[in-house]
Amino acid sequence: MHIGAPKPSWLKTKATFTPDYVRVKDALRSNRLHSVCEEANCPNIRECFSHGTATFMILGNICTRGCRFCDVIKGKPVGYDLDEPRRMAEGVAALGLQQVVITSVNRDDLPDGGSWVFAETIRQLRARDRRVRIEVLIPDFDGNFEALETVLEARPDVLNHNVETVLRLYPQVRPRARLERSLEILRRSGARSDPPIVKSGIMVGVGESWDELLDCMTRIAAAGCQILTIGQYLAPSETHLPVERYYSPDEFDLLTLAGEAMGFAHVESGPLVRSSYHAFDQVSKMEEKHAGGATHGNDGSKQGSP
């Protein structure tokens, strides 16, 4: 399918520019912070910014990987900013946020993949407000599981790592990544004595078959993942992977039902769903479905559901 082919009606969004949209943009600029919403040209940016939310991107805006689906700048980063965690905490405070999603570019140039910056950002946020809810969307740290432990020891509420696509398509879509490595990140995160909520995401429309998609979902569920997001891939430019096909809303509904049957606590599936889109609504929906069990408190502790 050619990138210039008309998108179906369910993928069209309405431009919305509210005072909160401007406020979020200004807060990012004044604190010299990046958002993945801007760097990756997310289709939901106007909605999220207009609701006063953003997914912050740490460790700069230059990625060491060359994934063919992503619009973040590729190249060779130079160093990193040790003061970024403090500025992040100040930016979150300026926006009055009680929940925050933090992601990063891949930093294969750093021995720890940038895991210290993730952990210090969590610590700085909690030092200002121990009630703030924190989701981290982490890279694979090039297989460095000590780096993963560094992040987990800082006790985020949600540990998110996206699988992105099916096994067969990894060489074309994520050439530097490995499916089994990503699944191991999910397994290790959920195996801790006091684990975070474990989350992952996949995109559809890059050439996978329905059976391959169900197989991938089964593998993710078996790794102990609790929340799964599924969204339509949209090619950022002619140089990126083309969209092979657009899934209909009914097909996304079928994927939701399939995921629930596999044992996921919550499946967020839809054409414009992205990993951090309405992130904490996903957690709330999961907790509502399992109100009788234990949930995670805002400081990382377990507590009974109300």
N, C-alpha and C positions, 0 to 999 in steps of 0.2 A: 504494500500500500504506500503510495507516495505521500510525503509529508504535507504536500499542498492540497491533498484531498479534503473536501469539506468535512468538518467534524459533525457528528450527530448532535441533535438538539440538546441532549442531556449533558453535554460537555461544555455548553456555553454558560459563561458567568456574567453577571451584571457588574459594571464598574461602580464601586461605592467608595466615596472619599468623605469620611466624617472627621470631626475634630480629634477623635481618638486615633484615627489613622495618622494624622499629622503629628500627634503627641508621641506615638511610638517611633515614627521616623526621626523626630527631633531627639528623642532620648537615646536612640542608637548612635546618632551622629555626635551628640555632645559628649558621650562616654566612650567614643571611638570603638564601638562594638559592631560586630557583624551579625547578620541574621541569615539563616539558610533560606528563609522565605525570599530574600532578595537575591542572594548569590545563585540559587538554583532556579530562579524564575518560577516559583510555585504558583499554580493557578488560583490558590486560595488566599493570596497575600492580602488583597483588599478586605476580604471578610475578616481575616484574623486580626490584622492591624486595626480595623475599625471596631473590633471588640476588645482592644487593648491587650492582645496577646501576640507573642512572637516566639519563634524558636531560635535561640541564640547559638551562634557558631563561634567556637573558641579556636585557638591555635592558628589564627590567621585565616586568609581566604584563598590560599594556594595549596592545591592538593597534589600529593606525590603519585597518585594513581591516575590511570587513564581509562576509567570505566566509560563505556561508550553510550551510556544512557544519561549521564549526569552533566549538568551545565556549569558546575563549579570550575574555576580556573585551574588548569593543570600546569605544573612547573616545578621549580626547585625553590622551596622556601628558605629563608635565611633567618636562623635563630627563632626565638619565640619570646613573648612578652611576659615576664614574671609578674608584672603588675596587673595583668588581665583579670585574674580572679577577683581582685579587690574592685576593679572598675565594673565588673559584671555584677557584683553584689550591690554596688551603688546604683547601677542602672535599673536593676530589679526593684530596689527600694524607691527610686524616683518614679517608677511606673506604678508603684503600689501593688505589685503582684504577690499573690499568695501561692502561686504554683508556677513552675518554670520548666521548660524543656531546653536541654543543652546538648548540642551535637558538635561535631568538629569535622574538619577535613582529615584525610589520612596523612599522618606524619611519619612515614617510613624512614625519614632521615634522622629521627630521634631514637636513641636507644630504648626508651620506654614508650615510644609511640605517642607521647604527650599525655600519658596516664596521670602524671603528677598534677598537671594543670587541671584535668577533670576533677581529681580528688580535692585539690586546694580550692577550686571553685565551689564545690559542694560545702566544704568547711566554712568558707567565707560567707556563703549564703546563710548557713545555719547559725553562724556567729551573730548575724544581724537579726535573724528571726528563726528560731528553732522550729516554728510551726510550718514554714514554707515547704511545699511539696515539690519534690525534684525528680524529674525524669531525665535520664541521660541516654542519648542515642549514640552508641560508641562504634568506632571502627573495629576491625579485627586485630589491631595491634600487631599485624604480621605474624600471628601465632604466638606472641609473647604472653603466656598466661599469668606470669607474675605481674605484668601490667594490668591485666584484668583484675587481679586481686587487689591491686592498689586502688582501683576505682570502687570495687565492692566494699572494701574496708571503710570507705568514707560514707557508706550506707545511703545510697540513693533510694528513693521510694520505688522507682521503676527502673529496671535495667533493660534497655531496648537495643537489639542488634538485628539489623535487617538481613534476611537471607536473599532477598531481591528476586531470584529467578530459579528455574529448575536446573537440575544437575547438568543436563546436556548442553545448556546454553551458557554455562559459566565461561568457557573460553572466549565467546563473542561478547558477552555482557560484562563480566567481571574477571578479566584475564589474570589479575594478580591475586584473586581471592580463591578460596576453596570451600565448597559446600560443607564438608565434614568439619572444617575448622570453625565455621560459623555455628554449626550445630553444637559443637563442643563448648563454645562460649555460652550458649543457652543452657546446656546441661550443667556446667560448673556454676553458673549463676544461681540456678534453682536448687543446687545440692547443698548450699550453705545451711548452717544450723538456724540462721535467722535470715532467710533469703528476701531479696526484693521481689516485687512483682516482675515476672519475666515476660518480655514482649518481643515480637518480631513482625516483619512485614514483607510482602511480596508484591510485585507489579505484574500485570498481565498485558498481553498484546504484543510481545516481542518474538513470538514464534513458537511458544510452548503448545503442546496438545493438552486437551482436557485431562486425559489420564496422567500425563506428566505433572500437571498442576495438582491433582488430587494426591499423587505420590509425594510431591514436595510438602504439601500440607500435613500429610501423615507423618513424615519424618520430623517436621517441626513440632508437632504435637507430642511425638514420642520423646523429644528432647526436653520435655517439661515446660514448654512455653504455655503461658496462660492467656495472653491476648495476642490476636493476630489481626493485622490490617492488610487489606487487599484493595489495590487501586489500579486504574487504567494508566498504562505508560503513555506519555505524550512526548514526542520527539522535540527537543528544544530547538533544533536547527537541521539543515540538510546534511551536516557532517556527522550527526548522531545516528544511532540505530533507527531505522524506519519503524513506524507502527505497522505491524503485520495485520492486525485487525482490532476493531473496537468491540468490546464486550457490552452487551445490553444490560440495563438495570435488572432485568429478570435473571440473567446469568449470574450477576453479582448476588442476587438473593439466593440462588441455588448454592453458590459457594458459601454463603453464610450458614445455610442449613447443613451442608456437608461438614463444615468446620465444627459446628456445634455437636454433630454426631461423632466426631473424632475426639471430643473431650475438651476442646478449648473453652475456657470460662467465658470468653467474649470474643466475637468476630466482628470487626468493623469492615464491611465490604461495600464498595460503591465506586462509581466512575471517578469521582474527584477525591476519594479518600487518599490521604497521605499519612505517613507514619506518625507525624506529630499533630495532625489535624484533629482538633477537639480531644487532645490527648487525655486530659483528666476526666472528660466526660466518659471516655472508654473505661477508665478505672472505676468510676462511679457506677456505670452500668454493670460491670463485672461484680462489684460488691453488692449491688441490689439483688442480683440473681442468686447470690450466695450469702444472704443476710444472716443466716444462722451460724456461719463459720467465722474464723478469725480473719481480720483485715489488718493492713499495715497502717500504723499511725504516722502522722506527718513528720515525726522525728526518727522514723525508721523502726520504732518499736511495734510489737504486735498488740492488738487490742480487740476486744469483742465488738461485733457490729451492733449498732443501736437497734 
